[in-house]
Amino acid sequence: MKEMKVINLTKTYGEKILFDDISFSIKTGERVGLIGVNGTGKSNLLNVITGRDSGEKGEIQTPKGYRMGYLLQEPDLNPEQNVFDAVFEGDTPILVALRNYEKALEQLILDPMNETYQNAYSKAEQGMNDHDAWLADTNAKMILTRLGITDLEQSVATLSGGQRKRVGLAQVLIQEPDLLVLDEPTNHLDFETITWLENYLSSYRGALLLVTHDRYFLDRIVNRMIELSHGKAIMYTGNYEKYIIARAERQEASIRAEHKRKQLYTKELAWMRTGAKARTTKQQARIDRFSDLEENLNQVKTDESVEMNLEGARIGKRVFDLQDASLEFAGHPIVKDFNLLVQAKDRIGISGKNGAGKSTLLNVLAGRIPLDSGVLVVGETVKIAYYTQMTEEMDPNKRVISFLQEVGEEVETSNGERISVTNLLEQFLFEKYTHGTLIGKLSGGEKRRLYLLKLLMQQPNVLLLDEPTNDLDIATLTVLEDYIETFPGAVISVSHDRYFLDKTAEKLLIFEGDGKVVPYFGSITEYIQEEETAKLDSQDKKNKPKENSSENKQTVSEEKGSKVKLTYAEKKEWDTIEQDLFALESDIETTKNEMLENSSDFTRLQELQETLTRRENQLEQKMARWEYLSQFENE
């Protein structure tokens, strides 16, 4: 069993202490979730562990030959490479064998009679045999297919942010390192791909360390949690749900202990004020204890909730009314003759295929993109706060507090109180010493939280949220969800975060592509379950035997309870069943060989995989039939 150790690590950033003498280890088979408020140093810790950065003190210990694969939030890909070279980049023997084989195969397909290509292919094939890389090759093709990466010749420079994330994810998964380090791996992935990734990582043979905002993902994958808080690393056993319970218990115990310390301090302060003098050793010891109490008072630090109880502007009944709306963007239909009525207090979640136009619809509602045809009616009292995926330009030389003072020195809360910008910043987890910090020194997550705060200070009555979970920490998301619950206006959110949509959306718009938008009344979990059930039912119908099949005759006979020997038809079936089994086994072997021969043709590979699954199911059914008939073969 291999083990990576973090030993007495300390790192600072300006005045902020990110880690203060923290230590922990991760062993093979452990799947660890790293959690903490934005700005606590999660990505910094991943950078130190993977050798991209270093601390002022401490070390990272790993066994000889220990390999790490690191997926950054924004994958570090070479724009001059194509997708193939980016995905198979690496110097491990298996990756080198895979890369050589794929290149040789590609050249041989283009010119099968070229003797140089034939020799290169033979050499590459031998390399695959030497390093037992065939399983890795099949695994690589499966990963690429499931992540939707089909054009390996496409230039990295032309990829969208979502495509780059998928290529980066494929790159680290194919390497199969001892430790997989993943920073927000579910960003830009659809529900089906996230489910596949959950299953893949749950059975991963190495170790896993990940940072993610996706609480369902954490709950289903990790078996340990590490919380970064005020420079310390606090360990928890179990998944996200168990972490929440244990964390609450720990904080409650800390608060009780702090309360006892304050009571003792009050008592000792009264004694000190009586004019106690250090006349005896006993009295001096009590004075020393008082000094220790005074020094350690108010040492309990918790990541308090981000409070969002700001007053919103009044809103009328009608918010948006889209009538027969049609729009194409870059030659792709977004909506066709689409109708949508949004009223006050509506909670709408938008999800579906990447690139289908979800964000474009928000831009239409915000008045940033006009329709090709149709009408958009916006209510007279509508005041929009649009939280886009790209933060508005922030002057890096402006102070945090000055950025908010552009809106006002104070704002009104929902209960009529006035609150200053300083207090508001503290409620949003910006400690006092950060108020004068230059925006350029904030982390990406802190900038997003500041951006959200500025939007809400403007007291909107309609929230348009485009992928809000991509950059906000879980603590902020939790309070945003609670805020949405009591928000008096309408909320429309584009998201692939199942947890967030379950908590905030009562109606869904599912973008299926090619201008098709399907409304769904219910939660995203219910929608996904219905989709999975429909797929299983469809598959069952394909595999269901015909009504007059011998299998059904078997069932009828068993129900009668009178079966003593084979019927004439069953005897004929028994005479050929072993030949049928042999033929199916041969077909399965042939299909597997075809998969190897077509390893570079992803469309054909997917077809062959479906064929293989179907034939393996047929073999299983035929074996069950053989076992049944064999009971009566000698009757």
C-alpha positions as CSV (number, residue, x, y, z in Angstrom):
1,M,0.0,0.0,0.0
2,K,1.4,3.4,-1.1
3,E,1.1,6.5,1.0
4,M,1.5,10.2,0.4
5,K,2.4,12.3,3.5
6,V,2.0,16.0,4.2
7,I,4.3,16.8,7.1
8,N,4.2,20.1,9.1
9,L,3.3,22.2,6.1
10,T,3.1,26.0,6.5
11,K,2.3,28.5,3.8
12,T,1.3,32.2,3.9
13,Y,-0.1,34.6,1.2
14,G,0.6,38.2,2.2
15,E,-0.9,38.6,5.7
16,K,-3.0,35.5,5.4
17,I,-1.9,32.2,6.9
18,L,-3.2,29.5,4.5
19,F,-1.8,26.4,6.3
20,D,-0.3,26.5,9.8
21,D,1.8,23.4,10.5
22,I,-0.7,20.9,9.0
23,S,-0.1,17.2,8.6
24,F,-2.1,14.3,7.1
25,S,-1.6,11.4,4.8
26,I,-3.5,9.7,2.0
27,K,-3.2,5.9,1.4
28,T,-4.1,3.7,-1.6
29,G,-7.8,3.2,-1.8
30,E,-8.7,6.4,0.1
31,R,-10.9,8.9,-1.6
32,V,-10.6,12.3,0.2
33,G,-12.7,15.4,-0.2
34,L,-11.0,18.7,0.5
35,I,-13.4,21.4,1.7
36,G,-13.3,25.0,2.9
37,V,-14.5,28.6,2.3
38,N,-13.1,30.3,-0.8
39,G,-9.7,31.8,0.0
40,T,-8.7,29.3,2.6
41,G,-6.1,27.8,0.3
42,K,-7.6,24.6,-1.2
43,S,-6.1,25.1,-4.7
44,N,-2.9,26.3,-3.1
45,L,-2.7,23.0,-1.1
46,L,-3.2,21.0,-4.2
47,N,-0.4,22.9,-6.0
48,V,2.0,22.3,-3.1
49,I,1.1,18.5,-3.0
50,T,1.6,18.1,-6.7
51,G,4.9,20.1,-6.8
52,R,3.6,23.2,-8.6
53,D,4.3,25.3,-5.6
54,S,6.0,25.1,-2.2
55,G,5.5,26.1,1.4
56,E,7.7,28.1,3.8
57,K,8.0,25.0,6.0
58,G,7.2,21.3,5.9
59,E,7.5,18.7,3.2
60,I,5.6,16.2,1.0
61,Q,6.8,12.6,1.3
62,T,6.0,10.0,-1.3
63,P,7.4,6.5,-2.1
64,K,9.9,6.0,-4.9
65,G,8.2,6.1,-8.3
66,Y,5.0,7.5,-6.9
67,R,2.9,9.2,-9.6
68,M,0.3,12.0,-9.3
69,G,-2.2,13.1,-11.9
70,Y,-3.5,16.7,-11.4
71,L,-6.6,18.2,-13.0
72,L,-6.6,22.0,-12.5
73,Q,-9.8,24.1,-12.5
74,E,-8.5,25.4,-15.8
75,P,-6.5,22.6,-17.4
76,D,-2.9,23.5,-18.3
77,L,-2.9,22.3,-22.0
78,N,-0.4,23.1,-24.7
79,P,-2.4,25.2,-27.3
80,E,0.0,24.0,-30.0
81,Q,-0.9,20.4,-29.6
82,N,-3.8,18.5,-31.0
83,V,-6.2,16.7,-28.7
84,F,-4.5,13.3,-29.2
85,D,-1.1,14.6,-28.1
86,A,-2.6,16.4,-25.1
87,V,-4.6,13.4,-23.9
88,F,-1.7,10.9,-24.2
89,E,1.0,13.2,-22.9
90,G,3.2,11.6,-20.3
91,D,6.4,9.5,-20.1
92,T,5.2,6.4,-18.3
93,P,5.9,3.1,-20.3
94,I,2.3,2.4,-20.8
95,L,1.5,5.9,-22.1
96,V,4.5,5.8,-24.4
97,A,3.3,2.4,-25.8
98,L,-0.2,3.7,-26.2
99,R,1.0,6.8,-28.0
100,N,3.3,4.9,-30.3
101,Y,0.6,2.3,-31.1
102,E,-2.1,4.9,-31.9
103,K,0.2,6.9,-34.2
104,A,1.4,3.8,-36.0
105,L,-2.2,2.6,-36.4
106,E,-3.3,5.9,-37.8
107,Q,-0.4,5.9,-40.4
108,L,-1.1,2.3,-41.4
109,I,-4.8,3.0,-42.0
110,L,-3.9,5.9,-44.3
111,D,-1.4,3.8,-46.3
112,P,-1.7,0.0,-45.6
113,M,0.9,-1.0,-48.2
114,N,3.6,1.3,-46.9
115,E,6.4,-1.0,-45.6
116,T,7.8,1.6,-43.2
117,Y,4.4,2.0,-41.6
118,Q,4.0,-1.8,-41.4
119,N,7.3,-2.1,-39.6
120,A,6.4,0.8,-37.2
121,Y,3.0,-0.8,-36.5
122,S,4.7,-4.2,-35.8
123,K,7.1,-2.5,-33.4
124,A,4.3,-0.6,-31.7
125,E,2.2,-3.7,-31.4
126,Q,5.1,-5.5,-29.7
127,G,5.5,-2.6,-27.3
128,M,1.8,-3.0,-26.4
129,N,2.4,-6.7,-25.7
130,D,5.6,-6.0,-23.7
131,H,3.9,-3.5,-21.4
132,D,0.5,-5.4,-21.3
133,A,-1.1,-2.1,-22.5
134,W,-4.1,-3.5,-24.3
135,L,-6.4,-3.2,-21.4
136,A,-5.2,0.4,-20.9
137,D,-5.9,1.1,-24.5
138,T,-9.4,-0.2,-24.2
139,N,-9.8,1.8,-21.0
140,A,-8.5,5.0,-22.7
141,K,-11.0,4.6,-25.6
142,M,-13.8,4.1,-23.1
143,I,-12.8,7.2,-21.2
144,L,-12.6,9.3,-24.3
145,T,-16.0,8.0,-25.6
146,R,-17.8,8.6,-22.3
147,L,-16.3,12.2,-22.1
148,G,-17.5,12.9,-25.6
149,I,-14.0,13.4,-27.0
150,T,-14.1,12.1,-30.6
151,D,-12.0,14.5,-32.7
152,L,-8.4,13.7,-31.7
153,E,-7.0,15.8,-34.5
154,Q,-8.7,19.1,-33.3
155,S,-6.3,21.8,-32.1
156,V,-6.3,22.5,-28.4
157,A,-6.3,26.2,-29.2
158,T,-9.8,25.9,-30.8
159,L,-11.4,24.1,-27.8
160,S,-14.1,25.7,-25.6
161,G,-13.6,25.9,-21.8
162,G,-15.9,22.9,-21.4
163,Q,-14.0,20.9,-24.0
164,R,-10.6,21.7,-22.4
165,K,-11.9,20.5,-19.1
166,R,-13.0,17.2,-20.6
167,V,-9.6,16.8,-22.4
168,G,-7.8,17.5,-19.1
169,L,-9.9,15.0,-17.3
170,A,-9.3,12.3,-19.9
171,Q,-5.6,13.1,-19.7
172,V,-5.3,12.4,-15.9
173,L,-7.7,9.4,-15.9
174,I,-5.9,7.6,-18.7
175,Q,-2.6,7.9,-16.8
176,E,-4.0,5.9,-13.9
177,P,-1.6,7.5,-11.3
178,D,-1.1,6.5,-7.7
179,L,-2.9,9.7,-6.6
180,L,-5.6,11.4,-8.6
181,V,-5.8,15.1,-7.7
182,L,-8.9,16.8,-9.1
183,D,-9.9,20.4,-8.7
184,E,-13.6,20.9,-9.5
185,P,-13.9,17.8,-11.9
186,T,-17.6,18.1,-12.5
187,N,-17.6,21.7,-14.0
188,H,-18.9,21.7,-17.5
189,L,-20.1,18.0,-17.3
190,D,-23.7,16.9,-18.0
191,F,-25.6,14.7,-15.6
192,E,-24.9,11.5,-17.5
193,T,-21.2,12.1,-17.6
194,I,-21.1,13.0,-13.9
195,T,-22.9,9.8,-13.1
196,W,-20.3,7.8,-15.1
197,L,-17.5,9.7,-13.4
198,E,-18.9,8.9,-10.0
199,N,-19.0,5.2,-10.8
200,Y,-15.5,5.3,-12.3
201,L,-13.9,7.1,-9.3
202,S,-15.8,4.9,-6.8
203,S,-13.9,1.9,-8.1
204,Y,-10.6,3.6,-8.8
205,R,-7.7,1.4,-7.5
206,G,-5.4,4.3,-6.5
207,A,-6.0,7.2,-4.1
208,L,-8.1,10.3,-4.8
209,L,-8.0,13.8,-3.5
210,L,-10.6,16.2,-4.9
211,V,-12.0,19.7,-4.4
212,T,-15.6,20.1,-5.6
213,H,-18.7,22.1,-4.9
214,D,-20.9,19.2,-5.9
215,R,-22.3,17.8,-2.6
216,Y,-24.0,14.8,-4.2
217,F,-20.7,13.9,-5.9
218,L,-18.8,14.2,-2.5
219,D,-21.5,12.2,-0.8
220,R,-21.3,9.3,-3.2
221,I,-17.5,9.1,-3.7
222,V,-15.4,10.1,-0.7
223,N,-14.6,8.1,2.4
224,R,-12.7,10.9,4.2
225,M,-13.0,14.6,4.4
226,I,-10.4,17.3,5.2
227,E,-11.6,20.8,6.1
228,L,-9.3,23.8,5.7
229,S,-10.3,26.4,8.3
230,H,-8.3,29.3,9.6
231,G,-5.0,27.7,8.7
232,K,-5.8,24.3,10.2
233,A,-6.6,21.0,8.5
234,I,-9.4,19.1,10.4
235,M,-9.9,15.4,9.6
236,Y,-13.3,13.6,9.3
237,T,-14.1,10.0,8.5
238,G,-16.9,9.3,6.1
239,N,-18.6,11.1,3.2
240,Y,-20.1,14.6,3.0
241,E,-23.2,13.8,5.0
242,K,-21.2,12.3,7.9
243,Y,-18.8,15.3,7.7
244,I,-21.8,17.7,8.2
245,I,-23.0,15.8,11.3
246,A,-19.5,15.5,12.8
247,R,-18.6,19.1,12.1
248,A,-21.7,20.4,13.8
249,E,-20.9,18.3,16.9
250,R,-17.3,19.5,17.0
251,Q,-18.3,23.1,16.7
252,E,-21.0,22.7,19.4
253,A,-18.4,21.2,21.7
254,S,-16.0,24.0,21.0
255,I,-18.6,26.6,21.8
256,R,-19.5,24.9,25.1
257,A,-15.8,24.8,26.0
258,E,-15.4,28.5,25.1
259,H,-18.4,29.4,27.2
260,K,-16.8,27.7,30.2
261,R,-13.6,29.5,29.6
262,K,-15.4,32.9,29.6
263,Q,-17.2,32.0,32.9
264,L,-13.9,31.1,34.5
265,Y,-12.3,34.3,33.1
266,T,-15.1,36.4,34.5
267,K,-14.5,34.8,37.9
268,E,-10.8,35.2,37.8
269,L,-11.0,38.8,36.6
270,A,-13.1,39.7,39.7
271,W,-10.4,38.1,41.9
272,M,-7.6,40.0,40.1
273,R,-9.5,43.3,40.6
274,T,-9.5,42.8,44.4
275,G,-5.9,43.7,44.2
276,A,-4.4,40.3,44.6
277,K,-0.6,40.4,45.0
278,A,1.9,37.7,44.3
279,R,2.8,37.2,47.9
280,T,2.7,33.4,47.7
281,T,3.6,30.8,45.1
282,K,-0.1,29.7,45.1
283,Q,-1.3,33.2,44.3
284,Q,1.3,33.7,41.6
285,A,0.2,30.4,39.9
286,R,-3.4,31.7,39.9
287,I,-2.2,35.0,38.3
288,D,-0.3,33.0,35.7
289,R,-3.5,30.9,34.9
290,F,-5.4,34.1,34.5
291,S,-2.9,35.4,32.0
292,D,-3.2,32.1,30.0
293,L,-7.0,32.4,30.1
294,E,-6.9,36.0,28.9
295,E,-4.5,35.1,26.1
296,N,-6.6,32.1,24.8
297,L,-10.0,33.7,25.2
298,N,-12.1,33.9,22.0
299,Q,-9.9,31.4,20.2
300,V,-12.9,29.4,18.8
301,K,-13.1,30.2,15.1
302,T,-15.8,28.9,12.9
303,D,-16.7,29.6,9.2
304,E,-19.9,31.3,10.0
305,S,-22.8,31.4,7.6
306,V,-23.0,34.0,4.9
307,E,-26.1,36.0,5.6
308,M,-28.1,37.2,2.7
309,N,-31.2,39.0,4.0
310,L,-31.0,42.1,1.9
311,E,-34.2,43.8,0.9
312,G,-35.4,43.5,-2.8
313,A,-37.3,46.0,-4.9
314,R,-41.0,45.5,-5.3
315,I,-42.1,43.4,-8.2
316,G,-45.3,43.0,-10.2
317,K,-47.0,39.7,-11.1
318,R,-45.6,39.3,-14.6
319,V,-41.8,39.1,-15.0
320,F,-41.0,37.8,-18.5
321,D,-43.3,36.7,-21.3
322,L,-41.7,35.0,-24.3
323,Q,-44.2,34.5,-27.1
324,D,-43.3,32.4,-30.2
325,A,-39.6,33.1,-29.7
326,S,-37.1,31.8,-32.2
327,L,-33.3,32.3,-32.1
328,E,-30.3,30.8,-33.8
329,F,-26.8,31.4,-32.6
330,A,-23.7,30.7,-34.7
331,G,-25.9,28.6,-37.1
332,H,-27.4,26.5,-34.3
333,P,-31.1,26.7,-33.2
334,I,-31.5,27.8,-29.6
335,V,-35.3,28.0,-29.4
336,K,-38.0,27.5,-32.0
337,D,-41.5,29.0,-31.5
338,F,-40.8,28.9,-27.7
339,N,-43.3,30.2,-25.2
340,L,-42.5,30.9,-21.6
341,L,-44.3,32.9,-18.9
342,V,-42.3,33.8,-15.8
343,Q,-44.2,35.2,-12.8
344,A,-43.1,36.6,-9.4
345,K,-41.8,33.9,-7.0
346,D,-41.1,31.4,-9.9
347,R,-38.2,29.2,-9.3
348,I,-36.9,27.8,-12.7
349,G,-33.9,25.7,-13.3
350,I,-32.4,25.4,-16.7
351,S,-30.2,22.4,-17.6
352,G,-29.4,20.0,-20.4
353,K,-26.8,19.5,-23.1
354,N,-23.7,21.6,-23.2
355,G,-23.8,24.1,-26.1
356,A,-27.6,23.8,-26.5
357,G,-28.1,27.5,-25.6
358,K,-28.9,27.6,-21.9
359,S,-26.8,30.7,-21.2
360,T,-28.0,32.3,-24.4
361,L,-31.6,32.2,-23.1
362,L,-30.5,34.1,-20.0
363,N,-28.9,36.7,-22.2
364,V,-32.2,37.0,-24.1
365,L,-34.1,37.6,-20.8
366,A,-31.5,40.1,-19.7
367,G,-31.9,42.0,-22.9
368,R,-28.3,41.4,-24.1
369,I,-29.3,39.3,-27.2
370,P,-32.3,40.1,-29.4
371,L,-34.6,37.4,-30.7
372,D,-34.7,36.5,-34.4
373,S,-38.5,36.4,-34.2
374,G,-41.2,36.5,-31.6
375,V,-41.7,38.8,-28.7
376,L,-40.2,39.3,-25.2
377,V,-42.3,41.3,-22.8
378,V,-40.5,42.4,-19.6
379,G,-42.5,43.5,-16.6
380,E,-42.4,47.3,-15.8
381,T,-41.1,46.8,-12.3
382,V,-38.4,44.2,-13.1
383,K,-35.0,44.9,-11.7
384,I,-32.5,42.2,-12.7
385,A,-29.3,41.0,-11.0
386,Y,-27.5,38.8,-13.6
387,Y,-24.8,36.6,-12.1
388,T,-22.9,35.6,-15.3
389,Q,-20.2,32.9,-15.6
390,M,-17.7,35.7,-16.3
391,T,-17.2,38.2,-13.5
392,E,-17.5,41.8,-14.5
393,E,-14.1,43.6,-15.0
394,M,-12.7,44.4,-11.5
395,D,-10.0,47.0,-11.1
396,P,-7.2,44.9,-9.5
397,N,-5.8,48.1,-7.8
398,K,-9.1,48.9,-6.1
399,R,-9.7,48.1,-2.5
400,V,-12.4,45.5,-1.6
401,I,-14.4,48.0,0.5
402,S,-14.2,50.7,-2.3
403,F,-15.6,48.3,-4.8
404,L,-18.8,47.9,-2.7
405,Q,-19.0,51.6,-1.8
406,E,-19.7,52.2,-5.5
407,V,-23.2,50.9,-4.7
408,G,-23.6,52.6,-1.4
409,E,-22.2,53.1,2.1
410,E,-25.1,51.0,3.6
411,V,-28.1,48.9,2.5
412,E,-31.4,48.0,4.0
413,T,-32.1,44.4,5.2
414,S,-35.5,42.6,4.8
415,N,-36.4,43.5,8.4
416,G,-35.9,47.2,7.8
417,E,-32.5,47.6,9.5
418,R,-29.6,49.5,7.9
419,I,-26.3,47.7,7.6
420,S,-22.9,49.2,6.8
421,V,-20.7,47.9,4.0
422,T,-18.1,47.0,6.6
423,N,-20.5,44.8,8.5
424,L,-21.9,43.3,5.3
425,L,-18.4,42.3,4.3
426,E,-17.9,40.5,7.6
427,Q,-21.2,38.7,7.1
428,F,-19.8,37.5,3.8
429,L,-16.7,36.1,5.4
430,F,-14.4,38.9,4.5
431,E,-12.5,39.4,7.8
432,K,-11.7,43.0,8.8
433,Y,-8.0,42.8,7.7
434,T,-9.1,42.0,4.1
435,H,-11.4,45.1,3.7
436,G,-8.5,47.2,2.5
437,T,-7.0,44.4,0.4
438,L,-6.5,45.1,-3.3
439,I,-8.9,43.1,-5.4
440,G,-6.0,41.8,-7.4
441,K,-4.8,39.8,-4.4
442,L,-8.1,38.0,-3.9
443,S,-8.5,34.3,-4.9
444,G,-10.9,33.5,-7.8
445,G,-13.6,32.3,-5.4
446,E,-13.3,35.4,-3.3
447,K,-13.7,37.6,-6.3
448,R,-16.9,35.7,-7.3
449,R,-18.3,36.1,-3.7
450,L,-17.5,39.8,-3.8
451,Y,-19.2,40.1,-7.2
452,L,-22.3,38.3,-5.9
453,L,-22.4,40.6,-2.9
454,K,-22.3,43.7,-5.1
455,L,-25.2,42.4,-7.2
456,L,-27.4,41.7,-4.2
457,M,-26.6,45.1,-2.7
458,Q,-28.4,46.6,-5.7
459,Q,-31.6,45.1,-4.3
460,P,-32.9,43.3,-7.4
461,N,-36.3,41.5,-7.7
462,V,-35.2,39.0,-10.4
463,L,-32.1,36.8,-10.1
464,L,-30.6,35.3,-13.3
465,L,-27.8,32.9,-12.2
466,D,-25.5,31.3,-14.7
467,E,-23.7,28.3,-13.3
468,P,-23.4,29.9,-9.8
469,T,-21.9,26.7,-8.3
470,N,-18.8,26.7,-10.5
471,D,-16.8,29.1,-8.4
472,L,-18.7,29.6,-5.0
473,D,-17.7,27.5,-2.0
474,I,-20.2,25.2,-0.3
475,A,-20.7,27.6,2.7
476,T,-21.7,30.4,0.3
477,L,-23.9,28.1,-1.8
478,T,-25.8,26.9,1.2
479,V,-26.7,30.4,2.3
480,L,-27.5,31.4,-1.3
481,E,-29.9,28.5,-1.5
482,D,-31.6,29.6,1.8
483,Y,-31.7,33.2,0.5
484,I,-33.4,32.1,-2.7
485,E,-36.0,30.3,-0.6
486,T,-37.2,33.5,0.9
487,F,-36.4,35.8,-2.0
488,P,-39.6,37.7,-2.9
489,G,-38.9,37.8,-6.7
490,A,-38.3,35.3,-9.5
491,V,-35.1,33.2,-9.7
492,I,-33.9,31.5,-13.0
493,S,-30.8,29.4,-12.7
494,V,-28.6,27.6,-15.3
495,S,-26.8,24.8,-13.5
496,H,-25.7,21.2,-13.7
497,D,-25.4,21.0,-9.9
498,R,-28.1,18.5,-8.9
499,Y,-28.0,19.4,-5.2
500,F,-28.4,23.1,-6.0
501,L,-31.3,22.5,-8.5
502,D,-33.0,20.2,-6.1
503,K,-33.0,23.0,-3.4
504,T,-33.8,25.9,-5.6
505,A,-35.9,24.9,-8.7
506,E,-39.6,23.9,-8.8
507,K,-39.8,23.8,-12.6
508,L,-37.1,22.7,-15.1
509,L,-36.4,23.6,-18.7
510,I,-34.3,20.8,-20.2
511,F,-32.4,21.9,-23.3
512,E,-32.1,18.8,-25.6
513,G,-30.4,20.6,-28.5
514,D,-31.5,21.7,-32.0
515,G,-33.9,24.2,-30.5
516,K,-35.9,21.7,-28.4
517,V,-36.7,22.7,-24.9
518,V,-38.7,20.4,-22.7
519,P,-40.5,21.7,-19.6
520,Y,-40.5,19.4,-16.5
521,F,-42.4,20.0,-13.3
522,G,-40.5,18.4,-10.4
523,S,-37.0,18.1,-9.1
524,I,-33.9,17.3,-11.1
525,T,-33.4,14.1,-9.2
526,E,-36.9,13.0,-10.2
527,Y,-36.2,13.9,-13.8
528,I,-32.9,11.9,-13.9
529,Q,-34.6,8.9,-12.3
530,E,-37.4,9.0,-14.9
531,E,-34.8,9.3,-17.7
532,E,-32.9,6.3,-16.4
533,T,-36.0,4.2,-15.9
534,A,-37.1,5.0,-19.5
535,K,-33.7,3.9,-20.8
536,L,-33.9,0.7,-18.9
537,D,-37.4,0.0,-20.1
538,S,-36.3,0.6,-23.7
539,Q,-33.3,-1.7,-23.2
540,D,-35.6,-4.4,-21.7
541,K,-37.9,-4.2,-24.7
542,K,-35.0,-4.7,-27.0
543,N,-33.9,-7.8,-25.1
544,K,-37.3,-9.2,-24.3
545,P,-37.9,-12.6,-26.0
546,K,-40.8,-13.0,-28.4
547,E,-44.1,-14.2,-27.0
548,N,-43.8,-17.7,-28.6
549,S,-40.2,-18.2,-27.5
550,S,-39.2,-21.4,-25.7
551,E,-38.3,-19.4,-22.6
552,N,-41.9,-18.3,-22.2
553,K,-43.1,-21.8,-22.8
554,Q,-40.7,-22.8,-20.0
555,T,-42.4,-20.3,-17.7
556,V,-45.9,-21.5,-18.5
557,S,-44.9,-25.1,-17.8
558,E,-43.3,-24.2,-14.5
559,E,-46.4,-22.3,-13.5
560,K,-48.5,-25.4,-14.1
561,G,-46.1,-27.5,-12.0
562,S,-46.5,-30.5,-14.3
563,K,-43.1,-30.5,-16.0
564,V,-41.6,-34.1,-16.2
565,K,-39.9,-34.3,-19.5
566,L,-38.9,-32.2,-22.6
567,T,-41.5,-31.4,-25.2
568,Y,-40.7,-32.2,-28.8
569,A,-39.7,-28.6,-29.5
570,E,-37.5,-28.5,-26.4
571,K,-35.7,-31.7,-27.6
572,K,-35.0,-30.1,-30.9
573,E,-33.7,-27.0,-29.0
574,W,-31.5,-29.2,-26.8
575,D,-30.0,-30.9,-29.8
576,T,-28.5,-27.6,-31.0
577,I,-28.1,-25.6,-27.8
578,E,-24.4,-26.4,-27.4
579,Q,-23.7,-25.3,-31.0
580,D,-25.6,-22.1,-30.2
581,L,-23.4,-21.5,-27.1
582,F,-20.3,-22.1,-29.1
583,A,-21.4,-19.7,-31.8
584,L,-22.2,-16.9,-29.3
585,E,-18.8,-17.4,-27.6
586,S,-17.1,-17.2,-31.0
587,D,-19.1,-14.0,-31.9
588,I,-18.1,-12.4,-28.6
589,E,-14.4,-13.2,-29.3
590,T,-14.7,-11.8,-32.9
591,T,-16.4,-8.7,-31.6
592,K,-13.5,-8.1,-29.1
593,N,-11.0,-8.5,-31.9
594,E,-12.9,-6.0,-34.0
595,M,-12.8,-3.6,-31.1
596,L,-9.0,-3.8,-31.1
597,E,-8.9,-3.4,-34.9
598,N,-11.2,-0.3,-34.8
599,S,-9.7,1.3,-31.7
600,S,-9.2,4.6,-33.4
601,D,-12.8,4.7,-34.8
602,F,-14.8,5.9,-31.8
603,T,-18.2,5.7,-33.6
604,R,-17.5,2.1,-34.7
605,L,-16.1,1.3,-31.2
606,Q,-19.3,2.4,-29.6
607,E,-21.4,0.3,-32.0
608,L,-19.2,-2.7,-31.3
609,Q,-19.4,-2.2,-27.5
610,E,-23.2,-2.3,-27.8
611,T,-23.0,-5.4,-29.9
612,L,-20.7,-7.0,-27.3
613,T,-23.1,-6.2,-24.5
614,R,-26.0,-7.6,-26.4
615,R,-24.2,-10.9,-27.2
616,E,-23.0,-11.3,-23.7
617,N,-26.6,-10.9,-22.5
618,Q,-27.7,-13.5,-25.1
619,L,-25.0,-15.9,-23.9
620,E,-26.1,-15.5,-20.3
621,Q,-29.7,-16.2,-21.2
622,K,-28.7,-19.2,-23.4
623,M,-26.6,-20.6,-20.5
624,A,-29.6,-20.3,-18.2
625,R,-31.7,-22.1,-20.8
626,W,-29.1,-24.9,-21.0
627,E,-29.2,-25.4,-17.2
628,Y,-33.0,-25.7,-17.3
629,L,-33.2,-28.1,-20.2
630,S,-30.4,-30.3,-18.7
631,Q,-32.7,-31.2,-15.8
632,F,-34.9,-33.2,-18.2
633,E,-32.4,-34.4,-20.8
634,N,-32.4,-38.0,-19.5
635,E,-36.1,-38.2,-18.7
